[in-house]
Amino acid sequence: MQQVTDNVYVETGFRGCNPGFLVTREGVVMIDTPQMPVDAIKWRNEIAKHGIVRYLINTEPHMDHFTGNHFFGGTVVAHEGTREAILASSIEQVRERVKQASAESLPLMAGFNFRPPTITLSQRLTLYVGNHTVQLIHMPGHSPYQVAVYIPEEKVVFTSDNMFCRVQAWLHQALPDEWLNSLKLLQQLPADILVPGHGSVCDRSYIPEMSAFIQAWIDAVTAAIDQGMSLEEAQDKVSLLDRYPMEAGSESRAHEVQRMNVARLYQVLKR
């Protein structure tokens, strides 16, 4: 676990997203949860040293961000689209993912269930907890329902998966133009520390590099379309694996991710 400010802690070593939490004088605000139950229990025990969980924010609609909700208390908050995604999710799919990645977690899934948000936002929502302000801002990109979490008193923003710091990005639900715009909005926030959804903690100086990577994907797939390639041909030829490594634990899915990225951008750009 990494303490990035006096009151903000982040874990970048779990399989899945980077969960974090804010310690306030009136309790803890969590941002996302560990994907694997064994990690969720470790995280829960660590958080308990700092106080009771008041709020649990899910920043996006993908399982690596919300599967761990089951193991924590607090009021769950997310975009309304993320609530719909959680309600539509498959417990069996989670069990299979856990079985493949973390067999020691399976016994911890007895009675497992999803915890969807009971408070949702469409554009913005502000939580006032103790002496802290927690601003939730809808920033579509990696998916239509991404939410950035900005804590002005700490000058920290949790970017969710709109930022992958020096690891391969997943674009399987991407809105590419909106993603580039959201990165511009992130650049405008007066934050000194950025906690990406995946990869190492960084600062605003990384945003142009992230933007360039998304633009490179757009350009590569656009060129394939302009050359008259079919989707299958584009998937065979377009890859940006030379730019960044896959995140630890997902190396075996490298080519699958590239093909998913191409398929999504081909669909969006062709349209």
Backbone torsions as a table, in degrees:
resi	resn	phi	psi	omega
1	MET	NA	143.0	-176.5
2	GLN	-118.5	125.9	174.2
3	GLN	-91.2	114.4	-173.3
4	VAL	-97.5	-21.7	171.2
5	THR	-143.7	-175.1	179.6
6	ASP	-58.4	-30.4	-171.9
7	ASN	-126.8	4.4	-177.2
8	VAL	-119.7	132.0	-178.8
9	TYR	-125.4	145.8	-176.5
10	VAL	-139.2	145.5	172.9
11	GLU	-119.4	119.0	-179.9
12	THR	-108.6	5.1	-175.1
13	GLY	-100.8	-4.5	179.0
14	PHE	-78.3	153.8	172.7
15	ARG	-72.1	122.5	-175.0
16	GLY	112.3	-149.9	-173.3
17	CYS	-75.2	171.6	174.3
18	ASN	-92.0	100.1	175.6
19	PRO	-80.2	156.4	178.4
20	GLY	-149.4	174.1	175.0
21	PHE	-153.9	153.9	178.5
22	LEU	-112.3	131.3	176.8
23	VAL	-98.3	122.8	177.0
24	THR	-119.9	171.8	179.3
25	ARG	-73.7	-7.3	177.7
26	GLU	-117.8	21.2	177.2
27	GLY	121.8	-174.4	-173.0
28	VAL	-104.4	139.8	171.2
29	VAL	-112.2	117.3	178.7
30	MET	-91.5	147.8	173.4
31	ILE	-122.2	106.5	-177.9
32	ASP	67.0	167.8	-176.4
33	THR	-134.9	154.5	178.6
34	PRO	-63.3	146.3	-177.1
35	GLN	-76.4	-40.2	-175.5
36	MET	-92.0	131.4	-177.4
37	PRO	-54.3	-38.1	179.9
38	VAL	-63.2	-35.8	176.3
39	ASP	-72.9	-36.5	179.3
40	ALA	-61.5	-40.8	178.8
41	ILE	-65.6	-43.4	176.4
42	LYS	-58.8	-44.8	-178.1
43	TRP	-65.3	-41.4	178.7
44	ARG	-61.5	-42.6	179.7
45	ASN	-65.5	-35.8	178.8
46	GLU	-70.1	-43.7	-179.0
47	ILE	-64.1	-34.7	-178.5
48	ALA	-60.0	-22.8	177.4
49	LYS	-70.1	-16.2	-173.5
50	HIS	-110.4	-8.0	177.9
51	GLY	138.6	-178.5	179.3
52	ILE	-84.0	140.0	178.3
53	VAL	-73.5	118.8	177.9
54	ARG	-90.2	-46.6	-178.9
55	TYR	-134.0	148.1	176.1
56	LEU	-128.2	113.3	-176.7
57	ILE	-100.5	125.8	169.9
58	ASN	-100.0	124.4	-172.3
59	THR	-88.3	-7.2	-177.7
60	GLU	-165.6	173.4	-171.8
61	PRO	-94.3	20.8	-177.4
62	HIS	-104.4	147.2	-168.6
63	MET	-60.1	-30.0	-178.3
64	ASP	-69.4	-9.2	178.3
65	HIS	-101.4	-25.2	-173.4
66	PHE	-121.9	-7.2	-178.0
67	THR	-58.1	-38.6	-176.8
68	GLY	-73.3	-4.3	179.6
69	ASN	-52.2	-34.5	-176.5
70	HIS	-54.4	-30.2	-170.7
71	PHE	-94.0	4.3	-174.6
72	PHE	-129.3	154.3	172.1
73	GLY	-90.7	-163.9	179.8
74	GLY	90.8	159.8	178.0
75	THR	-79.5	127.0	-178.3
76	VAL	-87.4	132.7	-177.1
77	VAL	-128.0	136.8	178.8
78	ALA	-165.8	175.3	173.2
79	HIS	-66.5	149.7	-178.6
80	GLU	-61.0	-30.7	176.9
81	GLY	-69.7	-31.9	176.1
82	THR	-68.7	-38.6	175.3
83	ARG	-57.8	-45.6	-179.9
84	GLU	-62.0	-39.0	-179.7
85	ALA	-66.5	-40.5	179.2
86	ILE	-65.0	-43.8	-179.3
87	LEU	-63.4	-27.3	-178.6
88	ALA	-92.2	0.0	-174.2
89	SER	-77.2	159.3	-177.2
90	SER	-105.7	121.8	176.0
91	ILE	-64.6	-36.8	179.0
92	GLU	-62.8	-36.2	177.5
93	GLN	-64.8	-39.6	177.0
94	VAL	-63.9	-45.4	179.8
95	ARG	-59.0	-41.3	-179.8
96	GLU	-66.3	-41.0	178.8
97	ARG	-63.7	-43.4	179.1
98	VAL	-65.0	-41.7	180.0
99	LYS	-58.6	-41.1	-177.9
100	GLN	-74.5	-34.2	-171.3
101	ALA	-102.4	-26.4	-172.1
102	SER	-154.4	73.2	-174.8
103	ALA	-57.7	-31.0	179.8
104	GLU	-67.3	-13.1	178.5
105	SER	-82.6	-20.7	-173.1
106	LEU	-56.0	-43.9	179.1
107	PRO	-61.6	-21.3	-178.9
108	LEU	-80.7	-4.8	-176.8
109	MET	-94.2	8.9	176.2
110	ALA	-60.5	125.5	-178.6
111	GLY	74.5	14.8	-177.0
112	PHE	-61.9	140.9	173.5
113	ASN	-152.0	159.3	176.6
114	PHE	-79.7	148.8	172.8
115	ARG	-116.8	97.3	178.6
116	PRO	-75.1	161.4	177.6
117	PRO	-66.4	144.5	173.2
118	THR	-103.8	-8.6	170.9
119	ILE	-125.2	128.6	-179.5
120	THR	-127.8	162.5	175.3
121	LEU	-130.6	159.5	171.3
122	SER	-108.3	-38.4	-179.2
123	GLN	-126.7	-55.7	-178.1
124	ARG	-143.1	151.1	174.6
125	LEU	-153.9	138.2	178.1
126	THR	-119.8	130.3	173.6
127	LEU	-106.4	135.1	175.0
128	TYR	-111.9	110.8	-175.1
129	VAL	-127.8	113.0	-175.8
130	GLY	59.5	-126.9	-179.2
131	ASN	-100.2	21.2	-177.4
132	HIS	-121.0	149.4	173.8
133	THR	-111.1	129.4	-179.9
134	VAL	-120.6	109.1	-176.2
135	GLN	-99.8	122.5	176.1
136	LEU	-101.6	124.7	-173.9
137	ILE	-127.5	121.9	178.1
138	HIS	-68.2	120.9	179.2
139	MET	-135.5	82.8	-177.7
140	PRO	-61.5	149.7	179.0
141	GLY	173.6	-84.1	176.8
142	HIS	-56.6	-35.2	168.8
143	SER	-144.8	171.1	178.0
144	PRO	-67.4	-13.9	-168.4
145	TYR	-117.1	22.1	-179.2
146	GLN	-64.1	142.4	176.7
147	VAL	-128.8	126.8	170.8
148	ALA	-89.4	144.0	180.0
149	VAL	-117.8	109.6	-175.8
150	TYR	-107.6	128.6	179.5
151	ILE	-117.9	93.1	-171.8
152	PRO	-61.3	-35.1	-178.8
153	GLU	-64.4	-25.2	179.7
154	GLU	-102.8	-8.3	-175.8
155	LYS	55.1	43.3	-179.5
156	VAL	-123.7	141.0	171.1
157	VAL	-130.5	128.8	170.4
158	PHE	-88.1	115.6	-170.6
159	THR	-87.9	-9.7	-170.1
160	SER	57.6	-157.3	-172.3
161	ASP	-83.2	14.7	166.4
162	ASN	-71.0	-13.6	174.9
163	MET	-125.8	124.3	168.0
164	PHE	-117.8	111.6	-174.0
165	CYS	-88.0	103.7	175.9
166	ARG	56.9	33.8	167.2
167	VAL	-134.9	162.9	-178.7
168	GLN	-60.0	138.9	177.5
169	ALA	-93.7	147.6	175.0
170	TRP	-100.0	126.0	-177.9
171	LEU	-118.6	25.6	-171.1
172	HIS	-70.5	-16.6	173.1
173	GLN	-128.4	24.8	-169.1
174	ALA	-71.2	146.4	165.3
175	LEU	-112.5	93.1	-166.2
176	PRO	-61.9	-44.1	-179.5
177	ASP	-66.2	-42.6	178.3
178	GLU	-64.4	-34.5	178.8
179	TRP	-62.0	-46.9	178.9
180	LEU	-61.7	-39.5	178.5
181	ASN	-66.2	-40.6	179.0
182	SER	-64.5	-35.3	176.2
183	LEU	-64.6	-35.0	174.2
184	LYS	-64.3	-39.5	178.3
185	LEU	-66.6	-38.7	175.8
186	LEU	-61.3	-38.5	179.7
187	GLN	-61.0	-28.6	-177.4
188	GLN	-81.8	-17.0	179.4
189	LEU	-72.1	132.9	-178.4
190	PRO	-78.6	61.2	-179.3
191	ALA	-107.0	138.6	177.1
192	ASP	-89.0	-25.4	-175.2
193	ILE	-125.8	130.6	175.1
194	LEU	-113.7	126.8	175.1
195	VAL	-102.2	106.7	-178.4
196	PRO	-76.2	164.5	175.6
197	GLY	-65.4	-31.0	179.5
198	HIS	-145.6	149.3	-178.8
199	GLY	94.2	-173.1	-173.3
200	SER	-81.7	154.3	174.6
201	VAL	-60.8	141.0	-175.3
202	CYS	-142.1	-165.4	175.2
203	ASP	-132.7	-174.6	-173.7
204	ARG	-64.2	-18.4	-179.3
205	SER	-65.1	-16.7	179.2
206	TYR	-83.7	-16.8	-174.7
207	ILE	-57.9	-45.8	178.2
208	PRO	-58.5	-35.0	178.6
209	GLU	-67.4	-40.0	177.0
210	MET	-64.7	-43.2	178.0
211	SER	-60.0	-42.0	-179.8
212	ALA	-63.6	-34.4	179.8
213	PHE	-68.7	-43.5	177.2
214	ILE	-63.9	-41.4	178.9
215	GLN	-64.3	-35.8	178.4
216	ALA	-63.6	-39.5	175.8
217	TRP	-62.9	-45.8	178.9
218	ILE	-58.9	-46.5	-177.6
219	ASP	-64.0	-40.7	-176.7
220	ALA	-66.3	-43.3	-178.9
221	VAL	-74.7	-36.0	175.7
222	THR	-59.8	-43.1	179.2
223	ALA	-62.5	-39.6	178.8
224	ALA	-63.4	-41.6	178.1
225	ILE	-64.7	-44.8	-179.2
226	ASP	-62.8	-27.8	179.0
227	GLN	-83.7	1.1	177.6
228	GLY	80.8	15.7	179.5
229	MET	-68.5	143.0	169.1
230	SER	-73.3	168.8	177.6
231	LEU	-58.7	-44.8	-178.0
232	GLU	-62.8	-39.4	178.2
233	GLU	-65.9	-41.6	179.3
234	ALA	-63.7	-40.4	178.7
235	GLN	-64.7	-32.1	178.9
236	ASP	-74.4	-28.2	-171.0
237	LYS	-105.1	-28.9	-172.8
238	VAL	-94.9	124.1	176.3
239	SER	-154.2	141.0	175.0
240	LEU	-118.0	30.3	-179.9
241	LEU	-67.3	-15.6	178.4
242	ASP	-75.9	-12.8	-176.4
243	ARG	-79.1	-50.7	-175.0
244	TYR	-143.0	155.8	175.1
245	PRO	-76.6	162.2	169.0
246	MET	-70.9	151.5	175.6
247	GLU	-63.0	146.1	-179.7
248	ALA	-54.8	132.6	-179.7
249	GLY	97.8	-16.1	-179.0
250	SER	-117.8	16.2	-176.9
251	GLU	-58.7	-36.3	-176.8
252	SER	-67.6	-14.5	-177.6
253	ARG	-100.5	12.2	-173.0
254	ALA	-54.3	-53.1	-175.7
255	HIS	-72.8	-32.8	175.5
256	GLU	-61.2	-43.1	-179.9
257	VAL	-64.7	-42.0	178.5
258	GLN	-60.1	-42.3	-179.2
259	ARG	-68.5	-37.4	176.0
260	MET	-65.0	-41.6	179.3
261	ASN	-60.9	-46.3	179.8
262	VAL	-62.6	-42.9	-177.9
263	ALA	-61.2	-44.0	-179.3
264	ARG	-66.4	-47.5	-178.4
265	LEU	-67.2	-36.5	177.5
266	TYR	-59.6	-45.0	179.9
267	GLN	-61.9	-48.7	-175.8
268	VAL	-69.0	-46.3	-175.7
269	LEU	-73.0	-34.7	177.9
270	LYS	-65.0	-37.5	-179.9
271	ARG	-68.7	NA	NA
